[in-house]
Amino acid sequence: MKKILLAFLLVLFVFTSSYSQQKFSVSKFITPADSFNKHRLWEVNGACASTFGVAMIGLNYAWYANYPRSSFHFFNDNKEWLQMDKCGHSWTAYNEAFIASTMYQWAGVSQRKAAIYGAAWGFTLQLTIEILDGLSKEWGFSPGDATANTIGAGLFLGNELLWRDQRVRLKFSTTRRNYDDAILEQRANELYGKSLPERILKDYNAQSYWLSFNIASFLKKENHFPKWLNVAVGYGADNMFGALSNTWSYDINGKPLSSANAATQAFTTINRNDLNPYRQFFLSPDIDFTKIKTRHKLLRDLFQLMNMIKFPAPTLEYNSQHQTKFHWLLI
């Protein structure tokens, strides 16, 4: 969960850092150069390298420095959180690849090479986080996370190499989830944070990840299917108040038990295994904002970023509890 939050912030940091260093308008940032521009390429490489360095130093200082180091080791967390964390890794790597590729296209690098460089950056940024995990006693290098990172960067690269367009986009949606039960609300505060930004980015029970298909791009050119209208299939999960089960404990001071204080003898255990974690599968319309025609350059740039998020829309849900639900508006 921690890695998804930090990786998400890294996506935003990559964009804002590169934008500030280039000293050009947002429109020029999105619009590729007419031909290869060596000066721009050096700027892009410098922005990527400095962003990478600053982000890794900040990440180490803000998180890993608070936990003991260890020799490099692996950790299998594939069964945790019903794989919602793996979806988050894929989404992050996909969008890091998109941002980096856009930067290289701005420098006049060919579409194919920019896609390859972008995918490499997306994978590398995420891989570095996994390596830091592998050197921390609290966690370990997760092959499952590395696989999810590869899938995300690979999806972006595959779209570019096959169609020179992102016909299948990986998107994200979430909202602020409030829990009626006081015990569950307290547990959610401990796991997912109390503030609105923390809850939006960290609460797996409120998140959904989507593969959004642009149908018109798969049809013949003379088709009349709206080019901006996508069909999205999504995945989510609910009733998760622990990585593997809904049982948790507090030490004598009322603090949640972790590996750091697990030796504490006096503790209270909360068992809420009456709440069975379950998977959710969604079907919903979506919007590809880049297919909406506009002459306003800044608006076109904004549409690029908006495509990271699934547009709220009526949604059909089927879940692993064998329930079928209809949501008038799923956010």
C-alpha positions as CSV (number, residue, x, y, z in Angstrom):
1,M,0.0,0.0,0.0
2,K,2.8,2.4,0.9
3,K,4.5,1.7,-2.4
4,I,1.4,2.6,-4.4
5,L,1.0,6.0,-2.7
6,L,4.7,6.9,-3.1
7,A,4.7,5.7,-6.7
8,F,1.5,7.7,-7.5
9,L,3.2,10.8,-6.1
10,L,6.2,10.0,-8.2
11,V,4.1,10.2,-11.3
12,L,3.0,13.7,-10.4
13,F,6.6,14.7,-9.5
14,V,7.9,13.5,-12.8
15,F,5.5,15.7,-14.7
16,T,5.8,18.8,-12.5
17,S,9.6,18.6,-12.3
18,S,10.1,18.2,-16.0
19,Y,7.6,21.0,-16.8
20,S,9.4,23.4,-14.5
21,Q,12.8,22.6,-15.9
22,Q,11.9,23.0,-19.5
23,K,10.7,26.6,-19.2
24,F,8.1,26.2,-22.0
25,S,4.3,26.3,-22.1
26,V,2.2,23.3,-21.3
27,S,1.1,23.3,-25.0
28,K,4.7,23.1,-26.2
29,F,5.4,20.4,-23.7
30,I,2.7,18.2,-25.2
31,T,3.3,19.1,-28.8
32,P,6.3,17.2,-30.3
33,A,9.1,19.0,-32.1
34,D,8.9,19.0,-35.9
35,S,12.3,17.3,-36.1
36,F,14.9,16.0,-33.8
37,N,16.1,18.6,-31.4
38,K,19.4,17.8,-29.6
39,H,19.1,20.6,-27.1
40,R,15.6,19.5,-26.1
41,L,16.8,15.9,-25.8
42,W,19.5,17.0,-23.3
43,E,16.8,18.9,-21.3
44,V,14.6,15.9,-21.2
45,N,17.4,13.5,-20.2
46,G,18.4,16.1,-17.5
47,A,14.8,16.4,-16.3
48,C,14.4,12.6,-16.1
49,A,17.7,12.0,-14.4
50,S,17.3,14.8,-11.8
51,T,13.7,13.8,-11.1
52,F,14.8,10.2,-10.6
53,G,17.6,11.2,-8.3
54,V,15.6,13.6,-6.2
55,A,12.7,11.2,-5.9
56,M,14.8,8.3,-4.8
57,I,16.7,10.4,-2.2
58,G,13.4,11.8,-0.9
59,L,11.8,8.4,-0.9
60,N,14.7,6.9,1.1
61,Y,14.7,9.8,3.6
62,A,11.0,10.0,4.0
63,W,10.3,6.2,4.4
64,Y,13.1,3.7,4.3
65,A,15.4,5.6,6.7
66,N,12.8,4.9,9.5
67,Y,13.2,1.2,9.2
68,P,16.2,-1.2,9.7
69,R,18.3,-2.2,6.7
70,S,18.9,-5.8,5.7
71,S,20.7,-7.8,3.0
72,F,18.8,-8.1,-0.3
73,H,15.9,-10.5,0.0
74,F,12.6,-11.5,-1.6
75,F,9.1,-11.3,-0.3
76,N,6.0,-13.0,-1.8
77,D,3.0,-10.7,-1.2
78,N,0.9,-12.0,-4.2
79,K,-2.0,-13.0,-1.9
80,E,-2.3,-9.7,-0.2
81,W,-5.1,-7.1,-0.7
82,L,-6.8,-9.3,-3.3
83,Q,-4.1,-8.0,-5.8
84,M,-5.4,-4.4,-5.7
85,D,-1.8,-3.2,-4.9
86,K,-0.6,-5.0,-8.1
87,C,-3.2,-3.1,-10.1
88,G,-1.8,0.1,-8.7
89,H,1.7,-0.8,-9.7
90,S,0.6,-1.4,-13.3
91,W,-1.3,1.8,-13.4
92,T,1.6,3.8,-12.1
93,A,4.2,2.2,-14.5
94,Y,1.8,2.8,-17.4
95,N,1.4,6.5,-16.7
96,E,5.1,7.0,-15.9
97,A,5.8,5.5,-19.3
98,F,3.3,7.8,-20.9
99,I,4.7,10.9,-19.3
100,A,8.3,10.0,-20.2
101,S,7.4,9.1,-23.8
102,T,5.6,12.5,-24.2
103,M,8.7,14.3,-23.0
104,Y,10.9,12.5,-25.6
105,Q,8.4,13.2,-28.4
106,W,8.6,16.9,-27.4
107,A,12.3,16.6,-28.1
108,G,11.6,15.3,-31.6
109,V,12.5,11.7,-30.9
110,S,10.5,9.3,-33.2
111,Q,7.3,7.9,-31.9
112,R,8.7,4.3,-31.7
113,K,11.9,5.3,-29.9
114,A,10.0,7.6,-27.6
115,A,7.7,4.8,-26.7
116,I,10.6,2.4,-25.9
117,Y,12.4,5.1,-23.8
118,G,9.2,5.9,-22.0
119,A,8.5,2.3,-21.1
120,A,12.0,1.9,-19.9
121,W,11.7,4.8,-17.6
122,G,8.4,3.6,-16.3
123,F,9.8,0.2,-15.5
124,T,13.1,1.6,-14.1
125,L,11.4,4.0,-11.7
126,Q,9.2,1.2,-10.3
127,L,12.1,-1.3,-10.2
128,T,14.1,1.0,-8.1
129,I,11.4,1.1,-5.4
130,E,11.3,-2.7,-5.5
131,I,15.1,-2.8,-4.9
132,L,14.8,-0.4,-2.0
133,D,12.2,-2.7,-0.6
134,G,14.5,-5.7,-1.0
135,L,17.1,-3.9,1.1
136,S,14.7,-3.1,3.9
137,K,14.1,-5.6,6.7
138,E,10.4,-4.5,6.9
139,W,9.6,-5.6,3.4
140,G,11.4,-7.4,0.5
141,F,11.7,-7.4,-3.2
142,S,8.3,-8.5,-4.6
143,P,8.4,-10.5,-7.9
144,G,4.7,-9.9,-8.1
145,D,5.1,-6.2,-8.0
146,A,7.9,-6.3,-10.6
147,T,5.6,-8.3,-12.8
148,A,2.8,-5.8,-12.4
149,N,5.2,-3.0,-13.2
150,T,6.2,-4.8,-16.4
151,I,2.6,-5.3,-17.4
152,G,1.9,-1.6,-17.0
153,A,4.9,-0.4,-19.0
154,G,4.3,-3.2,-21.5
155,L,0.7,-2.1,-22.1
156,F,1.8,1.4,-23.0
157,L,4.6,0.2,-25.2
158,G,2.3,-2.4,-26.9
159,N,-0.3,0.2,-27.8
160,E,2.4,2.5,-29.3
161,L,4.1,-0.2,-31.3
162,L,0.9,-1.9,-32.6
163,W,-1.3,1.1,-33.3
164,R,0.8,4.3,-32.6
165,D,-2.1,5.2,-30.4
166,Q,-3.4,4.3,-26.9
167,R,-6.4,2.3,-27.9
168,V,-6.4,0.4,-24.6
169,R,-5.8,2.7,-21.6
170,L,-5.2,1.8,-18.0
171,K,-7.2,4.1,-15.7
172,F,-8.0,4.7,-12.1
173,S,-10.9,5.8,-10.0
174,T,-11.6,6.3,-6.3
175,T,-13.5,8.4,-3.8
176,R,-13.6,9.2,-0.1
177,R,-15.0,6.2,1.7
178,N,-16.7,6.6,5.1
179,Y,-17.4,3.6,7.3
180,D,-20.5,3.5,9.5
181,D,-18.9,1.1,12.0
182,A,-16.7,3.0,14.5
183,I,-14.3,0.1,14.8
184,L,-13.9,-0.1,11.1
185,E,-13.5,3.6,10.7
186,Q,-10.7,3.5,13.3
187,R,-9.0,0.7,11.4
188,A,-9.4,2.5,8.1
189,N,-7.7,5.6,9.7
190,E,-4.8,3.4,10.8
191,L,-4.4,1.6,7.4
192,Y,-5.4,4.3,4.9
193,G,-5.0,7.6,6.8
194,K,-7.4,10.2,8.0
195,S,-7.0,13.0,5.5
196,L,-8.9,13.2,2.2
197,P,-5.8,12.8,0.0
198,E,-4.6,9.8,1.9
199,R,-7.9,8.1,1.8
200,I,-8.3,8.7,-1.9
201,L,-4.9,7.3,-2.7
202,K,-4.6,4.5,-0.2
203,D,-8.1,3.0,0.5
204,Y,-8.2,-0.2,-1.5
205,N,-11.9,-0.6,-0.6
206,A,-12.7,2.6,-2.5
207,Q,-10.5,2.1,-5.6
208,S,-11.1,0.7,-9.0
209,Y,-8.7,0.0,-11.9
210,W,-9.9,0.0,-15.5
211,L,-9.0,-1.1,-18.9
212,S,-10.7,1.4,-21.2
213,F,-11.1,0.4,-24.8
214,N,-11.6,2.9,-27.6
215,I,-14.1,1.0,-29.7
216,A,-14.1,3.3,-32.8
217,S,-10.3,2.7,-33.3
218,F,-10.9,-1.0,-33.7
219,L,-13.6,-0.5,-36.4
220,K,-13.4,0.5,-40.0
221,K,-12.8,4.1,-40.7
222,E,-16.3,4.6,-42.1
223,N,-18.0,3.5,-38.8
224,H,-20.2,6.0,-37.0
225,F,-19.3,4.9,-33.5
226,P,-18.4,8.0,-31.4
227,K,-14.6,8.3,-31.4
228,W,-14.6,9.7,-27.8
229,L,-16.8,7.0,-26.4
230,N,-14.9,4.1,-24.7
231,V,-16.1,0.9,-23.0
232,A,-14.2,0.1,-19.8
233,V,-13.9,-3.1,-17.8
234,G,-12.9,-2.6,-14.2
235,Y,-11.6,-4.4,-11.1
236,G,-12.1,-3.6,-7.4
237,A,-12.3,-5.2,-4.0
238,D,-14.1,-4.5,-0.7
239,N,-14.2,-5.4,3.0
240,M,-10.4,-5.4,3.3
241,F,-9.1,-4.3,6.7
242,G,-5.9,-6.2,6.6
243,A,-3.5,-7.6,3.9
244,L,-4.7,-11.2,4.4
245,S,-7.5,-11.2,7.0
246,N,-9.7,-8.9,8.9
247,T,-8.0,-9.6,12.2
248,W,-5.7,-7.1,13.9
249,S,-4.2,-6.5,17.3
250,Y,-3.2,-3.6,19.5
251,D,-0.4,-3.4,22.1
252,I,-0.8,-2.4,25.7
253,N,-0.6,1.3,24.6
254,G,-3.4,0.8,22.1
255,K,-1.1,1.0,19.1
256,P,-1.5,-1.4,16.2
257,L,1.0,-4.3,16.4
258,S,3.6,-4.5,13.7
259,S,6.9,-6.2,13.2
260,A,8.5,-3.4,15.3
261,N,6.5,-4.1,18.4
262,A,5.2,-7.7,17.8
263,A,7.2,-8.9,20.9
264,T,4.7,-7.0,23.1
265,Q,2.9,-9.5,25.3
266,A,-0.1,-7.6,26.3
267,F,-2.4,-6.9,23.4
268,T,-6.0,-6.8,22.3
269,T,-7.2,-8.6,19.2
270,I,-10.0,-7.5,17.0
271,N,-11.6,-10.2,14.8
272,R,-13.9,-9.0,12.0
273,N,-13.7,-12.0,9.8
274,D,-17.5,-11.9,9.6
275,L,-16.7,-9.4,6.8
276,N,-15.5,-11.4,3.9
277,P,-13.2,-9.6,1.5
278,Y,-14.5,-9.9,-2.1
279,R,-13.7,-9.0,-5.7
280,Q,-15.7,-6.7,-7.9
281,F,-15.9,-6.7,-11.7
282,F,-17.3,-3.7,-13.5
283,L,-18.6,-2.8,-16.9
284,S,-19.1,0.9,-17.8
285,P,-18.9,3.5,-20.5
286,D,-15.9,5.9,-20.4
287,I,-14.5,8.9,-22.3
288,D,-11.3,9.2,-24.2
289,F,-10.8,12.9,-23.8
290,T,-8.0,13.0,-26.4
291,K,-10.6,12.1,-29.1
292,I,-12.7,15.2,-28.3
293,K,-11.8,17.8,-31.0
294,T,-10.8,21.2,-29.7
295,R,-8.7,24.1,-31.0
296,H,-7.7,25.1,-27.5
297,K,-4.2,23.9,-27.0
298,L,-4.2,24.1,-23.2
299,L,-7.5,22.1,-23.1
300,R,-5.9,19.4,-25.3
301,D,-3.0,19.2,-22.9
302,L,-5.4,18.9,-19.9
303,F,-7.3,16.1,-21.7
304,Q,-4.1,14.1,-21.9
305,L,-3.8,14.2,-18.1
306,M,-7.5,13.6,-17.6
307,N,-7.2,10.3,-19.4
308,M,-5.4,8.8,-16.4
309,I,-8.7,8.8,-14.6
310,K,-11.9,6.8,-15.3
311,F,-14.8,9.1,-16.0
312,P,-17.7,8.6,-13.5
313,A,-20.6,6.9,-15.3
314,P,-23.4,4.3,-14.8
315,T,-21.8,0.9,-14.0
316,L,-22.8,-2.7,-13.9
317,E,-21.1,-4.7,-11.1
318,Y,-20.7,-8.5,-10.6
319,N,-18.8,-9.6,-7.6
320,S,-17.3,-12.8,-6.1
321,Q,-20.3,-13.0,-3.6
322,H,-22.4,-13.8,-6.7
323,Q,-24.2,-10.5,-6.6
324,T,-25.1,-8.3,-9.6
325,K,-25.5,-4.6,-8.9
326,F,-26.2,-1.5,-10.9
327,H,-24.6,1.9,-9.8
328,W,-26.1,5.0,-11.3
329,L,-22.8,6.7,-10.9
330,L,-19.6,4.9,-9.9
331,I,-16.7,7.2,-9.0
